[in-house]
Amino acid sequence: MGTTPRARWLTGGTAIAIAVAVVSFLALDPVGDDDVPRDAYTIAADTACVKGKREIAVAGKRLASDAGPPNVERYGAALLVATAEWRSTARSLEPPADRRARAQELDGALHDVAVDAAGLAQAARAGDQERIDTRVARIDEASGRVEQEIEALDLDECAGLRLMPGGLAGR
């Protein structure tokens, strides 16, 4: 932690950038080709997932390109919107019975990211570095769960994307 307000903002911005990067680092355990069929649900869920990750990447790029101290409040708000839109699209899909529980787990993890993104924006608005750090850690944890459920649902295209500070990259 720095001793000046600018240093604290940079520390907070760095922590958020790291959280965004970790959000989508994926476990590389191979999944058998016959585990989940590539049906209409899987294709639609994969498409929604890719779109969600792209929106999160856009929010991260805005944070990285801002002049001056990172605007953590604006990033938290943008992450909330991107996650809520992803969640809404995913909830509009009807998963087959064999994937309903996994789809609900993904929804729960996305919900947690959204809640903590809102909390991050509030903490940043208040200038509370301890709360910012706590929310970043919680976003990181929930994001890890999102990635686990993406993999469990065999959303291959989405699982092949990972968020990097300032952008989106393939594996």
Secondary structure, DSSP 8 states (H G I E B T S, - for coil): --SSHHHHHHHHHHHHHHHHHHHT--------TTSS---HHHHHHHHHHHHHHHHHHHHHHHHHH-SSS--HHHHHHHHHHHHHHHHHHHHHS---GGGHHHHHHHHHHHHHHHHHHHHHHHHHHHT-HHHHHHHHHHHHHHHHHHHHHHHHTT-HHHHTEEEETTEEEE-
